[in-house]
Amino acid sequence: MKVDLLKLVEYGGCSSKIPAKQLEEILKFLPLPSDPNILVDIDTHDDAGVYRISDELALVLTTDFFPPVCSDPYEFGQIAAANSISDVYAMGGDPVLALNIAMFPAKGLPLQAYSEMLKGGFDKATEAGVRIIGGHTIDDTPPKYGLAVVGFVHPEKIITNAGARPGDRLVLTKPVGTGIIMAAQRMGMAEDNDVEEAKRLMKLLNKSGAGVMKKHGLKGATDITGFGLAGHALKMAKAGKVSIKINMREVPLIGKTFNLVDDGCIPGASFRNLEYSETDTLFAADLDYNLKMIAFDSQTSGGLLMSVPEEKAETVISDLHLAGLTSASIIGEVTEFREKYLILES
């Protein structure tokens, strides 16, 4: 029996996240633990927590799960695992262990679909060198899947979203548009090759990009997921107390993403992300509306956004291309704080 998971969900992948504005309100009431070994906590809304074990070793801890972003259970498992593991890469860590987090309707779908979902997660985790050693499942609909991941990092080599410095160039490792492409698929507007490319990119681990970051000793980065390119760049700017300027004309796009927005395919998550960011964002007068909304498109298992010293930028781009990330591009720069945290121009 062939299963189409997309028929079970309204919002899939990272677009199902609680809106960033609401999340910030919730986190205001969450007390922060006091422990000198906590090196990264929720204070800057970073990608993962980091806890020091010794002078040479710290643990990177993260978890992520969501409803299906594609029809096939095996591909969904691959994408969900790649997305979960990505936060460890964004912190400069090496992912090591994971636990499955799953919700599945025991009577609503054939159990083979559940097996395929877990198999996809297992295979992607294995590709990353991660051992899945257990997990937890509850009976729930629609299905949801992800991982709780543990990684290792040296305490002095942590990469955080607070590491951007004035003069740095911003480098993006994957094109954007997964939210728009997958929404267009549901509406019958997307071309098959664009859907396949979006799924390929969502399944692509950020391992090689993280390797380049570590090779060049970078200090600032994040991965682009549910809050979109603009939302995650804004979090970087706030964490580093800087301004970030992005030229949307330089941002690589998947296939016909621009045309789909021009035809009216703008997912609801884009408007929620815009609502969160617009107060802290300066929009250039000539910014194309389509590019503006693409900046807020919710990404699932998106690329790394790196803050790179100007003198290293071209070398980093060259190394990323050699690593197979041929769309990697310089898309903006970091400046001293000016009026707004985020500046979008075209």
C-alpha positions in Angstrom: 0.0 0.0 0.0 1.5 3.3 -1.1 1.3 6.1 1.5 1.2 9.8 0.8 2.2 11.5 4.1 1.4 15.0 2.7 -2.3 14.2 2.7 -2.2 14.1 6.5 -0.7 17.5 7.3 -1.5 21.2 6.9 2.0 22.4 7.7 5.0 20.2 7.3 8.7 20.3 8.1 10.0 23.4 9.9 7.1 25.5 8.8 5.1 23.8 11.6 7.2 25.6 14.2 5.5 27.9 16.7 6.0 31.4 15.3 9.2 33.1 16.4 7.3 36.0 18.0 5.3 33.7 20.2 8.3 31.5 21.0 10.2 34.5 22.3 7.3 35.4 24.6 7.2 31.9 26.0 11.0 31.7 26.6 10.8 34.9 28.7 9.3 32.9 31.5 11.8 30.0 31.3 14.4 30.3 34.1 18.0 29.8 33.1 20.1 27.4 35.2 23.3 28.6 36.8 26.2 26.4 36.1 29.7 27.5 35.0 29.9 24.5 32.7 27.0 25.6 30.6 28.7 27.3 27.7 25.7 27.9 25.5 22.1 28.1 26.6 18.9 29.6 25.3 19.9 33.1 26.1 20.8 33.9 22.4 18.4 31.4 20.9 21.3 29.5 19.5 21.0 26.2 17.5 22.0 23.9 20.4 23.1 23.8 24.0 26.7 23.2 25.0 27.9 21.7 28.2 31.6 21.4 29.2 32.7 18.0 30.5 36.5 18.8 30.7 39.0 21.3 29.4 39.1 19.3 26.1 35.5 18.1 25.7 32.0 19.6 25.7 28.7 18.1 24.7 26.5 19.6 22.1 22.8 18.8 22.8 19.9 19.4 20.5 16.5 18.0 19.5 14.2 18.6 16.5 11.1 16.9 15.1 8.2 17.8 12.8 5.3 16.6 10.6 6.0 15.3 7.1 7.4 17.7 4.5 7.2 15.2 1.6 5.0 12.2 0.6 7.4 9.3 0.9 8.0 7.9 4.5 11.6 6.9 3.8 12.5 10.4 2.4 10.7 12.0 5.3 12.9 10.1 7.7 16.0 11.1 5.8 15.1 14.8 5.8 14.0 14.9 9.5 17.3 13.2 10.6 19.4 15.6 8.4 17.6 18.6 9.9 18.0 17.3 13.5 21.7 16.6 13.1 22.3 20.0 11.4 22.2 22.0 14.7 25.3 20.1 15.9 27.2 21.0 12.7 26.1 24.6 13.1 27.8 24.7 16.5 31.1 23.4 15.1 30.5 20.0 16.7 30.7 16.4 15.6 27.4 14.5 16.0 27.9 11.2 17.7 24.7 9.7 19.3 20.9 10.1 18.8 17.5 9.0 20.0 14.5 8.7 17.8 11.5 10.9 18.7 8.4 9.7 16.9 4.6 10.1 16.8 2.7 7.7 14.6 -1.0 6.8 14.2 -0.9 3.1 15.1 -4.3 2.4 13.4 -4.3 5.2 10.7 -1.4 4.1 8.6 0.3 0.8 7.8 3.2 0.0 10.2 5.4 -0.4 7.1 5.3 3.3 6.6 6.6 3.8 10.2 9.4 1.3 9.5 10.3 3.1 6.3 10.4 6.5 8.2 12.7 5.0 10.9 14.9 3.4 8.2 15.3 6.7 6.4 16.4 8.3 9.7 18.8 5.4 10.5 20.4 5.6 7.0 20.9 9.4 7.2 22.3 9.2 10.7 24.7 6.4 9.6 25.9 8.7 6.8 26.6 11.3 9.4 28.5 8.9 11.6 25.7 9.0 14.2 24.6 5.9 16.2 20.9 5.8 17.0 20.7 3.9 20.3 17.0 4.2 21.3 14.0 6.4 21.2 10.4 6.9 22.2 7.1 6.7 20.2 3.6 7.8 21.1 0.3 7.1 19.2 -0.5 10.4 17.5 -1.7 11.9 14.3 -0.4 13.3 12.0 3.0 11.5 12.2 6.0 13.4 13.4 9.6 12.4 13.5 13.0 13.7 14.5 16.0 13.1 16.7 17.6 14.1 20.0 21.3 14.4 19.1 24.5 14.5 21.2 27.7 15.7 19.7 31.3 16.6 20.8 33.1 19.9 20.5 36.2 21.4 22.0 35.2 24.1 24.5 37.4 26.6 22.8 36.2 25.8 19.2 32.4 26.3 19.6 30.8 28.2 16.8 27.8 30.3 17.9 25.2 32.6 16.4 26.8 35.4 18.5 30.1 35.2 16.7 29.4 37.6 13.8 31.8 40.6 13.8 31.8 43.9 11.8 33.6 43.5 8.5 32.7 39.8 8.1 31.1 38.6 5.0 28.0 36.4 5.1 28.3 33.1 3.3 25.2 30.8 2.6 25.9 27.2 1.7 22.5 26.1 0.2 20.0 27.8 -2.0 16.6 28.7 -0.4 13.1 28.0 -1.4 12.2 24.7 0.1 9.0 26.0 1.8 7.8 27.6 -1.4 8.6 24.6 -3.6 6.9 22.1 -1.3 3.8 24.4 -0.9 3.7 24.7 -4.7 3.8 20.9 -5.0 0.6 20.6 -2.9 -1.1 23.2 -5.1 0.0 21.5 -8.3 2.2 24.5 -9.3 5.7 23.0 -8.9 7.7 21.3 -11.6 8.9 17.8 -10.8 12.6 18.7 -11.2 12.3 21.6 -8.7 10.6 19.3 -6.1 13.3 16.7 -6.5 16.0 19.3 -6.1 14.3 20.7 -3.0 14.2 17.2 -1.5 17.8 16.5 -2.5 18.9 19.7 -0.7 16.8 18.9 2.4 18.5 15.4 2.6 21.9 16.9 2.1 23.9 16.9 5.4 25.7 20.1 6.4 28.7 18.0 7.3 30.9 19.3 4.5 30.0 22.9 5.2 30.8 22.4 8.8 34.2 20.9 7.9 35.1 24.1 6.0 34.0 26.3 8.9 36.3 24.3 11.3 39.2 24.3 8.8 39.1 28.1 8.8 38.5 28.6 12.5 35.2 30.5 12.0 33.4 31.8 15.1 29.9 32.7 13.9 27.2 30.7 12.1 23.7 29.3 12.3 21.6 27.0 10.1 18.6 28.2 8.2 15.4 26.5 9.1 11.9 27.4 10.2 12.3 31.1 10.7 13.7 31.6 7.2 16.9 33.3 6.0 15.9 36.7 7.4 14.7 35.3 10.7 17.8 33.4 11.5 20.0 36.3 10.3 18.1 38.6 12.6 18.8 36.2 15.5 22.5 36.3 14.6 22.5 40.1 14.5 20.8 40.3 17.9 23.1 37.8 19.5 26.2 39.5 18.2 24.8 43.1 18.8 25.6 44.0 15.2 23.7 44.8 12.0 23.5 42.3 9.1 23.0 43.4 5.5 21.8 40.9 3.0 21.6 41.5 -0.8 18.7 39.3 -1.9 19.9 39.4 -5.5 22.9 37.4 -4.4 20.9 34.7 -2.5 20.8 31.5 -4.6 17.3 30.1 -5.2 16.0 26.7 -5.9 14.7 26.4 -9.5 11.7 28.5 -10.2 11.2 29.8 -6.6 11.0 33.4 -7.7 8.4 32.6 -10.4 6.2 30.7 -8.0 6.1 33.6 -5.6 5.3 35.9 -8.5 2.4 33.6 -9.3 1.1 33.9 -5.7 2.6 30.9 -4.0 3.6 32.4 -0.6 3.3 30.0 2.3 1.6 31.2 5.5 4.8 30.7 7.5 6.5 33.4 5.4 4.0 36.0 6.7 4.4 34.7 10.3 8.2 35.1 10.0 7.8 38.6 8.5 5.6 39.6 11.4 8.4 38.5 13.8 11.2 40.3 12.0 9.8 43.5 10.4 10.2 45.7 13.5 13.9 45.1 13.5 14.4 45.1 9.7 15.1 47.9 7.3 13.7 47.2 3.9 15.4 49.0 1.0 13.0 51.1 -1.0 13.9 49.2 -4.2 13.6 45.7 -2.6 11.6 43.4 -4.9 8.5 42.2 -3.1 9.1 38.6 -4.3 12.6 38.6 -2.9 11.3 40.1 0.3 8.9 37.2 0.8 11.6 34.7 -0.2 13.8 36.0 2.6 11.1 34.9 5.1 10.4 31.5 3.5 10.5 28.8 6.1 13.3 26.3 5.3 13.6 22.7 6.3 17.1 21.4 6.7 18.5 24.5 5.1 22.1 25.5 4.6 24.6 27.1 7.0 24.9 30.9 7.2 28.5 31.7 8.1 30.1 34.9 9.3 33.5 34.9 7.6 36.4 37.4 8.0 36.7 39.4 4.8 40.2 38.2 4.0 39.0 34.5 4.2 35.7 34.9 2.3 36.9 33.9 -1.2 39.0 31.0 0.1 36.0 29.7 2.1 33.8 29.9 -1.0 36.4 28.1 -3.1 36.6 25.3 -0.4 32.8 25.0 -0.2 32.6 24.6 -4.0 35.3 22.0 -3.9 33.3 20.2 -1.2 30.4 20.0 -3.6 28.4 22.9 -2.3 28.4 24.6 -5.7 25.7 27.1 -4.8 27.6 28.6 -1.9 27.7 32.3 -2.2 28.6 35.6 -0.4 25.2 37.2 0.2 25.9 40.1 2.5 28.0 41.6 5.3 28.2 42.4 9.0 28.5 46.0 10.2 28.5 47.9 13.5 24.9 48.2 14.7 23.0 50.8 12.7 19.4 51.7 13.5 18.1 48.2 12.7 19.6 44.7 13.2 18.7 43.5 9.7 18.9 45.3 6.4 17.4 43.7 3.3 18.2 45.1 -0.1 18.4 44.1 -3.8 
